[in-house]
Amino acid sequence: MQAESAVEIVRASLALAFPTATDEGLTRAAELVLRWGSEGVGVQLEPDLAERMLLDLIAVTGQDPGEFEESRAPRTELTYVRPALSRAWSRTSETRDRLPYIPRPPERPGRGRFRRGRGGMPG
């Protein structure tokens, strides 16, 4: 698949998630999703990292965070996930905050659904 085709496919998906994002922001976010995928981030996306990535994509697309939150499914105290305090993907100019880049998240009980043991799949 050509890179331009992959960007357009991802861009179309992001447009559904971020309906008021700028065209330029959607294209930039699609390029980043593909780059992050090539960095192997997908195998690390536990809920807290997914939430952090979502916030990064909101910043990149130019979507209003408040508007996005309003359109999200209601979350209860039991379903709320705090965004991770680190990133496992390369930072962007839009996300140059003080959060550290950690290639693999620190080991914690329950993290790692693909490993055996507590929190993992039976095997």
N, C-alpha and C positions, 0 to 999 in steps of 0.2 A: 504494500500500500504506500502510496506517495505521502510524504509528510503533509502536504497541503490538504489532502483528503482526510487524513487523520485529524488535523486541526479543525476542519469543518464539521466532522462528526462530533467531536468533543464540544465544539463551540455551540452546536445546535442543542446538545443536552444541557449545557450550562445556561443557555438562553431560557430554557424552561424553568430552571431553578432560580434564576436572577432576571426576572422579566423587565426590570427598569434599568438594568446595567447598560453602560455605553457599548457601542459596537467595538470600539477600540479595546475596552476593558474585557469584553468577552473573548476577543481574539487573543489578547495577552494571557488571560486565564487559561484558555485552551492550550496554548503553547506550554504554559507552566505545568498543567496537569500531565501532559505528555512527558515533559522533562522529569518531573517528579516520579512518574511511572518508570522511566528508564533508570532512575536512581534506586529502584527497588522498594519504594516506600509502601506499596500496597500490602506487603506481607506484615507490615508493622502497624497498620491502622487500627489500633484499638479505639474504643469510643472517645477517650480523651484526646488522642491525636487527631482523630477525624474531626472533632469539634474545633481544634486549633486550625486544621487545614481549612475548614469551612470559613472561619474568621479571616484567614489569609486570602481566600478567594473572594470574599465580600470586599476586602480592601482593594484587591487587584481589579475587580470588575467595576468598581465605582458604585456598587449597589448601596443604598442607604441601609445601614445595619438595623435601624429601628423598624423600617418598613419590612425588612426581611423577617425580623423576629415576630412582627405582627401577623405575617402570613404563615408562619410555622405552626405545625400541629401543637396544641396545648401540651405543656410538659408539667408533670407533677414533681413533687420533691423526690419521688422514687425514680422518675425517668430523666431528671435533669443530670447532665454530665458537665463537669467543669472542664474547660479547655486545658490541655496539657501545658505545663510550664516550660516546655522545650519543643523544639522542632526536630524532626528526623529527615527533613528535606532542605534543600538549599533555600536561603532567604532571597527575597526580592527587594527592589528599591522601595516598594510599598510596605514591606514588613521589616524594616531595619530597627526594630525595637531591641530591648536588652535580653530577650529570651535566647537561651543558648541553643546552638545546633548540636544535637547528640545523634550520631549516625544510627545507633540502636538505642531505644529507650532503656533506662535502667531496669534491671530485673526486679520484679515485684511479685509477691504471691498473687496468683490469678491472672497475670499478664502473660500472653502467649498462648493463644488457643490452639496452636499447631504443635505444642510440645506436650509431652506426657507429664503427669503430675497434677498438682492442684491447679484448677482452672483450664487444664488442657483437655484434649480429646482422649477418650479411652483408646488404649492401643495395645 
